[in-house]
Amino acid sequence: MTDILNLKIGTLELRRELLHILTGIVAILLISHGILTPWIIFFILLLGILLSFLSLRTEVPLISWFLNNFEREKDRKELPGRALLFGLAGSLLVLKLFPMDIALASITILTFADPISHIIGKCFGRIKSIFDKNKNIEGHISGFIISSLFAMLLVPVWMALVGSFVAVVFESLIIEVQKIKLDDNLLIPLAAGTAMYLLRIWF
């Protein structure tokens, strides 16, 4: 099974997606137990930005190993650790903007929607997305279903479904500000959290 995934997705991309899921699960558990607080996430983000810029100029022990094994070459040259940095920023924002259950559900959706969508889309996708020709409808559907199921552990079913749907839509869009593409690790939790929060207020 692993050989098939490596062949269809690529070893680097598979490692990236699995690391994405693993770090998301660990973060959710640490946040829910009060170990990983917004202040700690903020300081990790600042340290991450510093190490990212340092990695552009020199080899940083351990950090360089992670970048060499889990980072795309393009990102290593532009902004090392890009996905993690934007994921931290997105998680920090939802923790400060929304109630804890919605924030955790948003981070849960981030943890599963994007990597599952990528893996399933690459392995089984046949129908191209209307928003991004590099993605597939099958990937979007699977990302929506899996992230909804996990989010349902934290918020009501209808909120989880709407949050996951909005997140998958934003995951498939390419949004640019001043010609800079916004990373979906930032957009997904914010979009999901906003949708769920508005539902709670309105209904």
C-alpha positions as CSV (number, residue, x, y, z in Angstrom):
1,M,0.0,0.0,0.0
2,T,2.8,2.4,0.9
3,D,4.5,1.6,-2.4
4,I,1.4,2.5,-4.3
5,L,1.0,5.8,-2.4
6,N,4.7,6.7,-3.0
7,L,4.3,6.0,-6.7
8,K,1.1,8.0,-7.1
9,I,1.9,10.9,-4.8
10,G,5.7,10.9,-4.4
11,T,7.7,10.0,-1.3
12,L,8.3,13.6,-0.3
13,E,4.6,14.6,-0.7
14,L,3.4,11.6,1.2
15,R,5.9,12.3,4.1
16,R,4.7,15.9,4.1
17,E,1.0,15.0,4.3
18,L,1.6,12.4,7.1
19,L,3.7,14.8,9.1
20,H,0.9,17.4,8.6
21,I,-1.7,15.0,10.1
22,L,0.6,13.9,13.0
23,T,1.6,17.4,14.1
24,G,-2.0,18.5,13.9
25,I,-3.2,15.6,16.1
26,V,-0.4,16.3,18.7
27,A,-1.2,20.1,18.6
28,I,-4.9,19.4,19.2
29,L,-4.2,17.1,22.1
30,L,-1.8,19.6,23.7
31,I,-4.1,22.5,23.2
32,S,-7.1,20.7,24.6
33,H,-5.2,19.8,27.7
34,G,-4.0,23.3,28.2
35,I,-0.3,22.5,27.6
36,L,0.0,24.4,24.3
37,T,-1.4,27.9,25.0
38,P,-1.7,30.8,22.5
39,W,1.3,32.5,24.1
40,I,3.4,29.4,23.5
41,I,2.2,29.1,19.9
42,F,3.1,32.8,19.4
43,F,6.7,32.2,20.7
44,I,7.0,29.1,18.6
45,L,5.9,31.1,15.6
46,L,8.4,33.8,16.3
47,L,11.2,31.3,16.7
48,G,10.0,29.5,13.6
49,I,10.2,32.7,11.5
50,L,13.7,33.4,12.9
51,L,14.9,29.9,12.1
52,S,13.3,30.1,8.6
53,F,15.2,33.2,7.7
54,L,18.4,31.8,9.3
55,S,17.9,28.6,7.2
56,L,18.0,30.7,4.0
57,R,21.6,31.7,4.8
58,T,23.1,28.7,6.6
59,E,22.6,25.0,7.7
60,V,20.8,24.8,11.0
61,P,21.3,21.5,12.8
62,L,18.1,19.4,13.0
63,I,16.1,22.1,11.2
64,S,18.0,21.5,8.0
65,W,17.4,17.7,8.3
66,F,13.6,18.4,8.6
67,L,13.7,20.8,5.6
68,N,15.7,18.4,3.5
69,N,13.3,15.5,4.2
70,F,9.9,17.3,4.4
71,E,10.1,20.5,2.5
72,R,9.6,21.2,-1.2
73,E,12.7,22.6,-2.9
74,K,10.9,25.8,-4.0
75,D,9.8,26.5,-0.4
76,R,13.3,25.8,0.9
77,K,14.6,28.6,-1.3
78,E,11.7,31.1,-0.6
79,L,10.4,30.5,2.9
80,P,11.6,27.4,4.7
81,G,9.0,25.8,6.9
82,R,6.2,27.8,5.1
83,A,3.4,25.2,5.8
84,L,4.3,25.0,9.5
85,L,4.5,28.8,9.9
86,F,1.2,29.4,8.3
87,G,-0.4,26.5,10.2
88,L,0.9,28.0,13.5
89,A,-0.4,31.5,12.5
90,G,-3.8,30.1,11.5
91,S,-4.1,28.1,14.7
92,L,-3.1,31.1,16.8
93,L,-5.7,33.3,15.1
94,V,-8.6,30.9,15.6
95,L,-7.6,30.4,19.3
96,K,-7.8,34.1,19.8
97,L,-10.9,34.8,17.7
98,F,-13.3,32.0,18.5
99,P,-14.5,30.0,21.5
100,M,-12.3,27.0,22.3
101,D,-14.6,24.3,20.8
102,I,-14.8,26.1,17.5
103,A,-11.1,26.9,17.5
104,L,-10.2,23.2,18.1
105,A,-12.7,22.1,15.4
106,S,-11.1,24.5,13.0
107,I,-7.6,23.2,13.8
108,T,-9.0,19.6,13.4
109,I,-10.4,20.5,10.0
110,L,-7.0,22.0,9.0
111,T,-5.3,18.8,10.2
112,F,-7.4,16.4,8.0
113,A,-9.0,18.3,5.2
114,D,-6.0,19.4,3.2
115,P,-3.7,16.2,3.5
116,I,-6.6,13.8,3.0
117,S,-7.8,15.8,0.0
118,H,-4.3,15.7,-1.5
119,I,-3.7,12.0,-0.9
120,I,-7.1,10.7,-2.1
121,G,-7.1,13.2,-5.0
122,K,-3.7,12.0,-6.2
123,C,-4.4,8.3,-5.8
124,F,-8.0,8.1,-6.9
125,G,-8.9,11.4,-8.5
126,R,-10.5,11.5,-12.0
127,I,-12.6,14.6,-12.1
128,K,-10.6,17.9,-12.1
129,S,-11.6,20.7,-9.7
130,I,-13.3,23.7,-11.3
131,F,-11.2,26.0,-9.1
132,D,-7.7,24.4,-9.4
133,K,-6.8,22.0,-12.2
134,N,-4.1,20.5,-10.1
135,K,-6.8,19.1,-7.7
136,N,-9.6,16.6,-8.0
137,I,-13.3,16.5,-6.9
138,E,-12.7,13.1,-5.3
139,G,-10.0,14.6,-3.1
140,H,-12.3,17.5,-2.0
141,I,-15.1,15.1,-1.1
142,S,-12.9,12.8,0.9
143,G,-11.3,15.8,2.7
144,F,-14.7,17.1,3.5
145,I,-16.1,13.8,4.8
146,I,-13.0,12.9,7.0
147,S,-12.6,16.4,8.5
148,S,-16.3,16.6,9.2
149,L,-16.3,13.3,11.1
150,F,-13.4,14.5,13.3
151,A,-14.8,18.0,13.8
152,M,-18.1,16.4,15.0
153,L,-16.3,15.2,18.1
154,L,-15.9,18.9,19.1
155,V,-18.9,20.8,17.7
156,P,-22.5,19.9,16.6
157,V,-22.9,17.9,13.4
158,W,-24.3,20.7,11.3
159,M,-21.5,23.1,12.4
160,A,-18.9,20.5,11.6
161,L,-20.4,19.9,8.1
162,V,-20.6,23.6,7.2
163,G,-17.1,24.3,8.6
164,S,-15.6,21.5,6.7
165,F,-17.4,22.4,3.5
166,V,-16.3,26.1,3.7
167,A,-12.7,24.9,4.5
168,V,-12.6,22.6,1.4
169,V,-13.9,25.4,-0.8
170,F,-11.1,27.7,0.5
171,E,-8.6,25.0,0.2
172,S,-9.4,24.7,-3.5
173,L,-9.2,28.4,-4.2
174,I,-6.0,30.3,-5.1
175,I,-6.2,33.7,-3.2
176,E,-3.5,36.3,-3.8
177,V,-2.9,39.6,-1.9
178,Q,-0.4,41.9,-3.7
179,K,0.6,39.0,-5.9
180,I,1.5,36.9,-2.8
181,K,-0.4,33.6,-2.6
182,L,-2.1,33.1,0.8
183,D,-1.3,29.7,2.2
184,D,-4.2,27.3,2.7
185,N,-2.8,26.4,6.2
186,L,-3.8,30.0,7.1
187,L,-7.1,30.2,5.2
188,I,-8.6,26.8,6.1
189,P,-8.9,27.3,9.9
190,L,-10.0,30.9,9.5
191,A,-12.6,30.1,7.0
192,A,-13.9,27.1,8.9
193,G,-13.9,28.9,12.2
194,T,-15.7,32.0,10.8
195,A,-18.4,29.8,9.2
196,M,-19.0,27.8,12.4
197,Y,-19.0,31.0,14.6
198,L,-21.5,32.8,12.4
199,L,-23.8,29.7,12.4
200,R,-23.7,29.7,16.2
201,I,-24.5,33.4,16.4
202,W,-27.3,33.3,13.8
203,F,-28.9,30.0,14.7
